[in-house]
Amino acid sequence: MRELHVRRLGLVEYEDGLSAQRLLVEARAAGLVPDTLLLLEHPRVVTLGRGARPNNVLWTPEQLRARGFELFETDRGGDVTYHGPGQLVGYPILDLKPDRKDVRKYVASVEEVLIRTAADFGVRAERVAGRVGIWNPAGKVAAIGVHISRWITSHGFALNVSTDLRDFAAIVPCGISDAGVTSLQILLGERAPSFAQVEERAAANAAAVWESEASEVRVELETVSVTILRGDSEVLLLRRIPQRGGFWQTLTGRREPGESPLATAAREVYEETGLTPTLSDLIDLRYAHSFALDPARIPGLAQGPRAARFAHETAFALRVPPGTEVRLDPTEHDAHRWAPIPEALELLPFAGLRRAIRMASSGPSAAAS
Protein backbone atom coordinates (compact mmCIF):
# COMPACT_ATOMS: atom_id res chain seq x y z
CA MET A 1 0.00 0.00 0.00
CA ARG A 2 1.19 3.51 -0.78
CA GLU A 3 2.24 5.86 2.01
CA LEU A 4 0.54 9.24 2.43
CA HIS A 5 2.00 11.91 4.68
CA VAL A 6 -0.63 14.36 5.99
CA ARG A 7 0.47 17.77 7.24
CA ARG A 8 -2.15 19.91 9.00
CA LEU A 9 -0.50 23.31 8.86
CA GLY A 10 -3.11 25.79 10.06
CA LEU A 11 -2.78 29.25 8.54
CA VAL A 12 -0.35 29.50 5.60
CA GLU A 13 0.36 32.66 3.61
CA TYR A 14 -0.53 32.05 -0.03
CA GLU A 15 2.97 32.69 -1.37
CA ASP A 16 4.35 30.37 1.31
CA GLY A 17 1.90 27.74 0.10
CA LEU A 18 3.25 28.08 -3.43
CA SER A 19 6.82 27.72 -2.14
CA ALA A 20 5.92 24.66 -0.04
CA GLN A 21 4.33 22.98 -3.03
CA ARG A 22 7.37 23.68 -5.22
CA LEU A 23 9.73 22.19 -2.64
CA LEU A 24 7.53 19.12 -2.14
CA VAL A 25 7.09 18.54 -5.88
CA GLU A 26 10.88 18.57 -6.29
CA ALA A 27 11.31 16.22 -3.33
CA ARG A 28 8.57 13.87 -4.52
CA ALA A 29 10.04 13.70 -8.03
CA ALA A 30 13.41 12.80 -6.49
CA GLY A 31 11.83 10.10 -4.31
CA LEU A 32 12.79 11.88 -1.09
CA VAL A 33 9.27 12.02 0.34
CA PRO A 34 6.15 9.88 -0.15
CA ASP A 35 2.85 11.22 -1.45
CA THR A 36 1.89 14.19 0.74
CA LEU A 37 -1.36 16.01 1.49
CA LEU A 38 -1.14 19.54 2.86
CA LEU A 39 -4.27 20.70 4.72
CA LEU A 40 -4.41 24.40 5.62
CA GLU A 41 -6.17 27.76 5.54
CA HIS A 42 -5.10 30.86 3.64
CA PRO A 43 -5.64 34.52 4.50
CA ARG A 44 -7.98 36.29 2.09
CA VAL A 45 -6.65 35.91 -1.45
CA VAL A 46 -7.95 35.83 -5.02
CA THR A 47 -6.07 33.47 -7.34
CA LEU A 48 -6.11 33.31 -11.13
CA GLY A 49 -5.75 29.95 -12.88
CA ARG A 50 -4.32 29.45 -16.35
CA GLY A 51 -7.77 29.88 -17.89
CA ALA A 52 -8.77 32.93 -15.86
CA ARG A 53 -10.57 35.83 -17.50
CA PRO A 54 -9.63 39.14 -15.86
CA ASN A 55 -13.23 40.38 -15.90
CA ASN A 56 -14.13 37.60 -13.46
CA VAL A 57 -12.36 39.63 -10.76
CA LEU A 58 -15.08 42.13 -9.91
CA TRP A 59 -13.14 44.37 -7.55
CA THR A 60 -10.25 46.60 -8.60
CA PRO A 61 -6.77 45.95 -7.17
CA GLU A 62 -7.28 48.98 -4.94
CA GLN A 63 -10.57 47.61 -3.61
CA LEU A 64 -8.99 44.22 -2.97
CA ARG A 65 -6.09 45.78 -1.03
CA ALA A 66 -8.44 48.00 0.97
CA ARG A 67 -10.37 44.91 2.06
CA GLY A 68 -7.23 42.95 2.94
CA PHE A 69 -7.18 40.66 -0.12
CA GLU A 70 -4.08 39.62 -2.02
CA LEU A 71 -4.08 38.72 -5.73
CA PHE A 72 -1.95 35.98 -7.32
CA GLU A 73 -1.60 34.42 -10.76
CA THR A 74 -0.94 30.66 -10.60
CA ASP A 75 -0.15 27.69 -12.84
CA ARG A 76 -3.17 25.64 -11.77
CA GLY A 77 -6.05 24.91 -14.09
CA GLY A 78 -9.33 26.76 -13.89
CA ASP A 79 -10.51 30.34 -13.65
CA VAL A 80 -10.76 32.66 -10.63
CA THR A 81 -10.92 31.30 -7.08
CA TYR A 82 -11.15 32.82 -3.61
CA HIS A 83 -9.42 31.46 -0.50
CA GLY A 84 -9.91 32.72 3.02
CA PRO A 85 -10.45 31.86 6.69
CA GLY A 86 -12.83 28.98 7.33
CA GLN A 87 -12.02 27.30 4.03
CA LEU A 88 -10.15 23.99 4.06
CA VAL A 89 -7.52 24.03 1.33
CA GLY A 90 -5.92 20.75 0.32
CA TYR A 91 -2.75 20.44 -1.76
CA PRO A 92 -2.06 16.81 -2.75
CA ILE A 93 1.53 16.24 -3.90
CA LEU A 94 1.15 12.81 -5.50
CA ASP A 95 3.31 10.87 -7.93
CA LEU A 96 0.85 9.40 -10.41
CA LYS A 97 3.49 7.20 -12.01
CA PRO A 98 3.37 4.42 -13.00
CA ASP A 99 -0.26 3.29 -12.77
CA ARG A 100 -2.32 6.46 -12.18
CA LYS A 101 -1.35 8.49 -15.26
CA ASP A 102 -4.85 9.69 -16.11
CA VAL A 103 -5.70 13.35 -15.52
CA ARG A 104 -9.48 12.88 -15.61
CA LYS A 105 -9.36 9.99 -13.17
CA TYR A 106 -7.15 12.00 -10.84
CA VAL A 107 -9.55 14.98 -10.84
CA ALA A 108 -12.43 12.55 -10.27
CA SER A 109 -10.55 11.09 -7.30
CA VAL A 110 -10.20 14.56 -5.74
CA GLU A 111 -13.92 15.08 -6.27
CA GLU A 112 -14.60 11.72 -4.60
CA VAL A 113 -12.58 12.74 -1.53
CA LEU A 114 -14.76 15.84 -1.19
CA ILE A 115 -18.04 14.03 -1.85
CA ARG A 116 -17.25 11.50 0.89
CA THR A 117 -16.13 14.22 3.30
CA ALA A 118 -19.35 16.19 2.85
CA ALA A 119 -21.39 12.99 3.19
CA ASP A 120 -19.69 12.21 6.50
CA PHE A 121 -21.52 15.23 7.93
CA GLY A 122 -24.83 14.56 6.21
CA VAL A 123 -24.39 16.91 3.25
CA ARG A 124 -25.32 15.72 -0.22
CA ALA A 125 -22.62 16.91 -2.61
CA GLU A 126 -22.21 15.71 -6.17
CA ARG A 127 -20.58 16.28 -9.51
CA VAL A 128 -22.29 18.42 -12.14
CA ALA A 129 -21.65 17.60 -15.78
CA GLY A 130 -19.43 20.18 -17.45
CA ARG A 131 -18.43 21.83 -14.19
CA VAL A 132 -15.43 20.98 -12.05
CA GLY A 133 -15.98 21.00 -8.30
CA ILE A 134 -18.53 19.67 -5.84
CA TRP A 135 -22.09 20.96 -5.78
CA ASN A 136 -25.17 21.00 -3.60
CA PRO A 137 -28.56 22.35 -4.73
CA ALA A 138 -27.77 25.43 -2.60
CA GLY A 139 -24.52 26.12 -4.49
CA LYS A 140 -20.90 25.13 -4.89
CA VAL A 141 -19.41 23.51 -1.80
CA ALA A 142 -15.85 23.01 -3.03
CA ALA A 143 -13.64 24.21 -5.87
CA ILE A 144 -10.96 22.15 -7.60
CA GLY A 145 -7.98 23.35 -9.61
CA VAL A 146 -4.96 21.14 -10.16
CA HIS A 147 -1.55 21.26 -11.79
CA ILE A 148 0.34 18.18 -13.00
CA SER A 149 3.97 18.26 -14.13
CA ARG A 150 5.84 15.05 -15.03
CA TRP A 151 2.90 13.28 -13.37
CA ILE A 152 3.49 14.97 -10.01
CA THR A 153 0.41 16.81 -8.79
CA SER A 154 0.08 20.13 -7.01
CA HIS A 155 -2.63 22.67 -6.12
CA GLY A 156 -5.89 20.87 -5.34
CA PHE A 157 -9.16 21.77 -3.64
CA ALA A 158 -10.89 24.36 -1.47
CA LEU A 159 -13.81 23.17 0.69
CA ASN A 160 -16.02 25.83 2.28
CA VAL A 161 -16.39 24.85 5.94
CA SER A 162 -17.27 28.12 7.70
CA THR A 163 -16.11 30.57 5.03
CA ASP A 164 -17.57 34.09 5.04
CA LEU A 165 -19.45 33.80 1.75
CA ARG A 166 -19.68 37.59 1.44
CA ASP A 167 -16.02 37.53 0.37
CA PHE A 168 -17.01 35.76 -2.86
CA ALA A 169 -18.51 39.08 -4.00
CA ALA A 170 -14.99 39.95 -5.15
CA ILE A 171 -15.13 37.42 -8.00
CA VAL A 172 -17.23 35.34 -10.34
CA PRO A 173 -16.28 32.01 -8.68
CA CYS A 174 -14.54 29.75 -11.20
CA GLY A 175 -16.00 31.93 -13.95
CA ILE A 176 -19.54 30.54 -13.36
CA SER A 177 -21.99 33.43 -13.09
CA ASP A 178 -25.25 31.47 -12.87
CA ALA A 179 -24.57 29.50 -9.67
CA GLY A 180 -23.78 30.52 -6.12
CA VAL A 181 -21.54 29.17 -3.38
CA THR A 182 -22.38 27.65 -0.03
CA SER A 183 -20.62 26.11 2.97
CA LEU A 184 -21.03 23.29 5.44
CA GLN A 185 -21.90 25.85 8.10
CA ILE A 186 -24.70 27.35 6.00
CA LEU A 187 -26.05 23.91 5.10
CA LEU A 188 -25.87 22.41 8.60
CA GLY A 189 -26.33 25.35 10.96
CA GLU A 190 -25.80 24.29 14.57
CA ARG A 191 -24.91 20.78 13.41
CA ALA A 192 -21.93 22.06 11.43
CA PRO A 193 -18.62 20.31 12.21
CA SER A 194 -15.51 22.02 13.46
CA PHE A 195 -12.67 22.77 11.08
CA ALA A 196 -10.54 20.08 12.75
CA GLN A 197 -13.27 17.47 12.28
CA VAL A 198 -13.47 18.25 8.57
CA GLU A 199 -9.67 18.03 8.30
CA GLU A 200 -9.72 14.59 9.92
CA ARG A 201 -12.37 13.23 7.57
CA ALA A 202 -10.73 14.76 4.50
CA ALA A 203 -7.42 13.08 5.40
CA ALA A 204 -9.11 9.72 6.04
CA ASN A 205 -11.08 9.88 2.81
CA ALA A 206 -8.01 10.89 0.82
CA ALA A 207 -6.16 7.85 2.13
CA ALA A 208 -9.09 5.58 1.25
CA VAL A 209 -9.63 6.98 -2.25
CA TRP A 210 -5.93 6.97 -3.10
CA GLU A 211 -5.50 3.51 -1.53
CA SER A 212 -2.83 4.77 0.84
CA GLU A 213 -1.89 4.44 4.48
CA ALA A 214 -1.97 7.89 6.04
CA SER A 215 0.33 9.14 8.78
CA GLU A 216 0.28 12.63 10.25
CA VAL A 217 3.57 14.55 10.17
CA ARG A 218 4.07 17.43 12.58
CA VAL A 219 6.08 20.55 11.83
CA GLU A 220 9.77 20.15 12.48
CA LEU A 221 10.35 23.56 14.10
CA GLU A 222 8.43 25.88 16.43
CA THR A 223 9.55 29.50 16.10
CA VAL A 224 8.58 33.04 17.10
CA SER A 225 8.87 36.44 15.48
CA VAL A 226 8.97 39.77 17.28
CA THR A 227 8.26 43.05 15.49
CA ILE A 228 10.04 45.78 17.46
CA LEU A 229 8.51 49.21 16.86
CA ARG A 230 10.34 52.38 17.88
CA GLY A 231 7.84 55.15 18.32
CA ASP A 232 4.96 54.92 15.88
CA SER A 233 6.75 54.61 12.57
CA GLU A 234 10.06 52.69 12.74
CA VAL A 235 10.67 48.93 12.69
CA LEU A 236 13.89 47.23 13.76
CA LEU A 237 15.37 45.18 10.93
CA LEU A 238 18.30 42.82 11.44
CA ARG A 239 20.54 41.54 8.64
CA ARG A 240 21.51 37.89 8.82
CA ILE A 241 25.20 37.13 8.50
CA PRO A 242 26.09 35.84 4.99
CA GLN A 243 26.36 32.24 6.18
CA ARG A 244 22.74 32.46 7.34
CA GLY A 245 21.31 34.06 4.23
CA GLY A 246 22.36 37.72 4.29
CA PHE A 247 18.74 38.95 4.18
CA TRP A 248 16.90 41.53 6.26
CA GLN A 249 14.31 40.35 8.75
CA THR A 250 12.59 41.24 11.98
CA LEU A 251 13.66 39.31 15.06
CA THR A 252 12.99 35.56 14.92
CA GLY A 253 14.08 32.54 16.93
CA ARG A 254 13.46 28.89 17.71
CA ARG A 255 11.54 27.65 20.72
CA GLU A 256 13.45 25.45 23.11
CA PRO A 257 11.83 22.21 24.37
CA GLY A 258 9.27 23.00 27.07
CA GLU A 259 9.46 26.74 26.43
CA SER A 260 6.31 28.77 25.77
CA PRO A 261 6.16 31.06 22.73
CA LEU A 262 6.02 34.09 25.05
CA ALA A 263 9.11 33.01 26.97
CA THR A 264 10.93 32.33 23.71
CA ALA A 265 10.08 35.82 22.46
CA ALA A 266 11.45 37.46 25.62
CA ARG A 267 14.64 35.36 25.54
CA GLU A 268 15.28 36.04 21.85
CA VAL A 269 14.77 39.78 22.26
CA TYR A 270 17.44 39.84 24.96
CA GLU A 271 19.89 37.56 23.15
CA GLU A 272 19.61 39.33 19.78
CA THR A 273 19.21 42.98 20.84
CA GLY A 274 20.18 43.35 24.50
CA LEU A 275 16.73 44.73 25.33
CA THR A 276 15.11 43.35 28.48
CA PRO A 277 11.34 43.37 28.10
CA THR A 278 9.07 41.89 30.73
CA LEU A 279 6.61 39.26 29.55
CA SER A 280 3.81 41.83 29.90
CA ASP A 281 5.66 44.18 27.52
CA LEU A 282 5.32 41.68 24.67
CA ILE A 283 2.14 41.95 22.61
CA ASP A 284 0.62 38.71 21.33
CA LEU A 285 -0.51 39.53 17.77
CA ARG A 286 -2.79 36.46 17.74
CA TYR A 287 -1.18 35.45 14.47
CA ALA A 288 0.52 32.10 13.95
CA HIS A 289 1.34 30.57 10.59
CA SER A 290 3.31 27.73 9.02
CA PHE A 291 5.81 27.71 6.17
CA ALA A 292 8.34 25.43 4.51
CA LEU A 293 12.03 26.12 5.07
CA ASP A 294 13.59 26.90 1.68
CA PRO A 295 17.28 25.92 1.35
CA ALA A 296 17.61 28.25 -1.64
CA ARG A 297 17.56 31.19 0.79
CA ILE A 298 20.72 30.05 2.59
CA PRO A 299 23.97 30.64 0.64
CA GLY A 300 26.50 27.83 0.91
CA LEU A 301 23.85 25.24 1.73
CA ALA A 302 23.72 22.34 -0.71
CA GLN A 303 20.97 23.10 -3.21
CA GLY A 304 18.63 20.76 -5.05
CA PRO A 305 15.72 18.60 -3.93
CA ARG A 306 15.52 17.62 -0.28
CA ALA A 307 12.85 16.46 2.13
CA ALA A 308 10.89 19.60 3.03
CA ARG A 309 10.91 20.81 6.64
CA PHE A 310 8.21 23.06 8.06
CA ALA A 311 8.09 25.65 10.82
CA HIS A 312 5.15 26.99 12.81
CA GLU A 313 5.70 30.59 13.89
CA THR A 314 3.92 32.66 16.55
CA ALA A 315 4.10 36.45 16.16
CA PHE A 316 4.63 39.08 18.87
CA ALA A 317 5.32 42.79 18.93
CA LEU A 318 7.28 45.05 21.26
CA ARG A 319 7.06 48.82 21.42
CA VAL A 320 10.11 50.79 22.57
CA PRO A 321 10.53 54.55 23.06
CA PRO A 322 12.20 56.88 20.53
CA GLY A 323 15.97 56.84 20.80
CA THR A 324 16.19 53.17 21.81
CA GLU A 325 19.31 51.43 20.49
CA VAL A 326 20.30 47.77 20.40
CA ARG A 327 23.38 45.58 20.46
CA LEU A 328 23.65 42.66 18.05
CA ASP A 329 24.74 39.06 18.44
CA PRO A 330 27.52 38.94 15.78
CA THR A 331 27.05 35.19 15.32
CA GLU A 332 23.52 35.88 14.00
CA HIS A 333 23.40 39.39 12.50
CA ASP A 334 25.95 41.82 11.08
CA ALA A 335 23.86 45.00 10.74
CA HIS A 336 20.65 46.64 11.86
CA ARG A 337 18.49 49.58 10.86
CA TRP A 338 15.39 51.34 12.12
CA ALA A 339 13.34 51.44 8.95
CA PRO A 340 10.13 53.32 8.22
CA ILE A 341 7.26 50.83 7.93
CA PRO A 342 6.85 51.12 4.11
CA GLU A 343 10.59 50.56 3.63
CA ALA A 344 10.56 47.59 6.00
CA LEU A 345 7.72 45.98 4.07
CA GLU A 346 9.72 46.37 0.84
CA LEU A 347 12.89 44.86 2.31
CA LEU A 348 11.42 41.79 4.00
CA PRO A 349 11.41 38.65 1.81
CA PHE A 350 8.91 36.70 3.93
CA ALA A 351 5.13 37.14 3.77
CA GLY A 352 4.55 36.23 7.42
CA LEU A 353 6.98 38.86 8.70
CA ARG A 354 5.37 41.49 6.48
CA ARG A 355 1.91 40.64 7.82
CA ALA A 356 3.23 40.79 11.40
CA ILE A 357 4.53 44.32 10.77
CA ARG A 358 1.18 45.42 9.36
CA MET A 359 -0.58 43.92 12.38
CA ALA A 360 1.83 45.39 14.92
CA SER A 361 1.40 48.86 13.46
CA SER A 362 -2.38 48.69 12.96
CA GLY A 363 -3.74 46.12 15.43
CA PRO A 364 -4.41 42.36 15.57
CA SER A 365 -7.54 42.62 13.40
CA ALA A 366 -5.19 42.62 10.42
CA ALA A 367 -4.64 38.91 11.01
CA ALA A 368 -7.91 38.11 9.31
CA SER A 369 -6.91 39.88 6.12
N, C-alpha and C positions, 0 to 999 in steps of 0.2 A: 504493500500500500504506500502511496505517496505520502510525503511529510508536508505539512502546512504550518508555517509559523504565523501566529496571529499577534499583532502588536496593537494594543489599545492605547492610543497616544494622547487622547484628550484634545485640547486646542492646538492647532498647528497653523502657522501663518501660511498663506497660499504659496508664496514663493519658496518657503521651506518645504512644503509638500512636493513641489516640482523637483527640488534638489534631492529630496529623499528618494523619490521614484527613480531619478536618473542613477543614483548610486546603487540602488537595489537592482535595477535592470542590468547594470554592468556586472554586479556581483552574481546575479542569477545566470547570466550568459556564460560567466567563467566557472560556474559550478561551485561557487563559494558559499552560497546560501540555498536552502530549499525554496520551494514556492512560499510566498509570503503574502499575507493580507494585512494591509494597514487600515485600521478603523479610527476615525477621528472626526473632529469638527473644524470648520474654518471660520474666521471672522468674516464679516460681510464682504462679498466679492462677486463680481460679474465676470464670467469667463466666456471667451469666444472660441468655438471649435473651428475646425478647418472649413466647414461649410457655412459659417456664420454670415448673416447679412447684417451690415451695420445698422440698418433701420429697425432691427429688432431690439436694439438698446434704446429705450424710450426716454431716458434721462440724459442730459448733456454730461460731459466729464466734470463740469463744475458742480452740477447738481449731485452727482455721485459722490464727489469728494466732500461736499457740504454735509451729506448724510452718512459719512463714514464708510463708503464703499470703495473698494479698489477695483481695478479693471485690468484683466490679463488676456492676452491672446495665447492659445495653446495649440498643441499638435494632436489633440484628441479629435475623434469624429464628432459630428453633430453641429448644432447651431449655438444659440446663446443659453447659458445656464447661470443660475444664481446659487451660491452657497452662503450659509450663515449659521448662527447659533441655533441649536435644536435640530439640526439636520445631520444625520449619520452619513458620512462620506466613507466609501470603501474603495481602496486602491489595491486590486489584486495584481501581484507581480508573479505571473505564472509562466513556466516554460511549457509551451504547447507541443514541443517535439517529444517523442516522435509520432505519437498516436492521436494527438488532439488538434491537428493542423487543419482546422475548419473554422473560419471566422464566424459564420452564421451560428454554428453549434455553440461556439464559445459565448456569443452574445446571448443566445437562448439560455445557456447555463447561468449567466448572471441574472437574467430575468427570473429563472426558476428559484435562485437563492432568495430573491426579494419576494416572490409570490409565497414561498413557504414561510418566510419571516412574518409577513403580514398575516397569513393564515394562523400562525401561532397565537395571535392576539385577537382572533375572531374577525379579521378584516378580509373581505373578498377583494382580491386584486388579481388582475388578469392582463394578458397581452391584448393589444388592439391591432388588427391587421393594418400594415402600412405605417405604424407609429412605434418607434422604439420607446421603451420604458414600461412602467407598470401602472395600470389604471384601475380606478374604482368609478362607479357611476357619478360620484361627486366630483371627480377630477383626477389629475395625475398625482400618484402617491410617490413615485420615484423616477428619477431621470437616469439614463445610462449613456455614457460616451466613452469609448475605449480607443486605445492606441495599441498597435501590434507592430513590433519591429523584430525581424529575424525570429518570429514566433515567440517572442517574449512580450507579455502584456503589460500595460500600464493604464493609468486613469481608471475609470470604473463606474461607480454608481453614487447616487445621492438620494437617500430615503428621508422623507419629511416625517420626523418624529413629533417635535413640538415647535417646528419652525414658525416664525412670525410671517404669515402669508402675505401681509401687507408689503413686505419687501419685494415680492414678485412684481409689484407695480413698475419696477425699474425696467422690466424687459417683457418681451413676448417669449414666454418660456419655450425653449427648443424650437422657436419659430412657428409655433402652433397657436394661432390667434382665436380659434373657435372652441377651445377647451380650457378649463381652469385647472387649478392645483388644489390639493388638499393635504391633510396630514393625519397621522394616527391619532393625535390629540383631538383634532376636529371630529374625526369619525367615531371616537370612542368616549370622549368626554371624561368623566371621572374614572372610567375603567382603563384609561390610557396607561400604557406601561412606562416605566422610567427609561431614560436613555440607556443606562447600563443593561437593563433587561433586553432591550432591542439589540444592543451590541452582542450580548451572549447568544441570542438566537441566530443572529446573522452569521456569527462565527461557526456555530454548530451546523447550520444549514449549508454554509459554504463547504465545510469539510465533507458533508454527506454528498452534495451534488458533485463535487470534484473528486470524490472517492479518495479522500485523504484523511490522515490522522492528524488532528490539530493539536498544537501545543502553544500555550501563551508565552511570549517572550517579553520580559520587562525591560525598561530602559536601562542602559548600562551606567549612566551617570546622573546624579542629582546635583543641580547647580543653582546659584542665585545670581541675580544682577542687582546692582544698586546705582540708580541715577542720582548723582550728587549735584544739586542746584545751588548756585551761589547767587544770592539775591533772587530776583524774579526772572532773570533773562540769560544766565550763563550756566552751561553744563560742563562738568569736568570730563574731559576725554583723556584717555591714557593710550600711549602707543606701545604695542607689544614689541619686545625685542625681536630682531630679524629671525632668530631661530624659532620663534613662536608665532611667526606670521607677518610681523611688521605692520599690522593694520591698527587703525584707531578704534577704540571701543570705550564704552562706559565700564565701570568696575564689575568684574564677574569673578566667580570662584566656585570651587567644588565643595559640596557638603561632606563632612567627615562622618563615619559611621556613628549613629546615635545622636547626631547633632540636628537640631531643628533648623529650618530655613532662616528664622530670625536670628538665631545665634550665629549661624554661618555668615550672614550679612554683616553683623557687628564685627566678627573676627576679621573678615576680609577687608572691611573698611580700615581697620587699624593696621593690618599687615601691609596693605598696598598704598595707604596714604598717610598714616600716622595720626589720623583723626580718631577721637575716642568717643563715639556716640554712645549714649545709653540705649537700651533696647526700646524704650519709649520714644526715642528720637527718630527711629526708623519707621517709615510709613509703608504699610503693606498695600501695594497697588491692586491687590486682588486680581492679579494677572499671572497665570502660569501657562507655559506652552512647551511643546516638545519640538525637537529638530534633530536631523541627522548630522553627525560630525563629518565634515567634508575634508579629506586629506589634501585636496588641491589648494586649500587655503594656508597650508603650512609649508613654507619653503624648506627644502632639504629632506622632507619626508618622502619615502618611496611612493611614487604615483602609480596609477593603474587600479584595476578593480580590487576590492577588498570587501570583506564582510562588513556591512554598515553597522555603526554604533550610534545609539541615540541618547540624547540628554533631555531631561525634564527640568525646566528652569522656572524659578519663582522670583518675581520682580518686586523690588523695594525702591524707595526713594529716601533721600536725606537732604534736608535744607540746611545750608550753612550761611553765616552772615557775610556781607560784602567784605572783601579784604582777606578772606580765609586763604591760606596757602597749604600746600601738602608736600610730603616727602615721599619719594618713590622707592619701591623695592627694585634695585637694578637687575635682579635675576628675572624679573617679569616684564618691566617696562623701562623704556629709555627716554621718554619724553612725555610731557603733559601740556594741556592747554585748557583754558576756560573759554569755551566757544559759545557764541550766541546760538540760541536754539535752532534757527534755520540752517546755520552752518554745520552744527552737530548732526542734524538729520541728513545733510548731504554727505558727510564724511563717513557715517557708519555703514558698514557693509551688511549688517544683519537686521532683518525685518523686526525681530522681537525686541531688539534694543531700541530701534526707532519708535516702535509703539510705546515702549516703557517711557521714553522721553516725552512723547505727546501726552501720555497719561499723567506723568509726574507734574507737568506744567499746566495741565488743564483739569485734572481730577480723574478718579477711577472710572467714571462713567464711560471714558474713552475705550475701555476694555471691550465693550460690546461692539465697537465699530470695526 
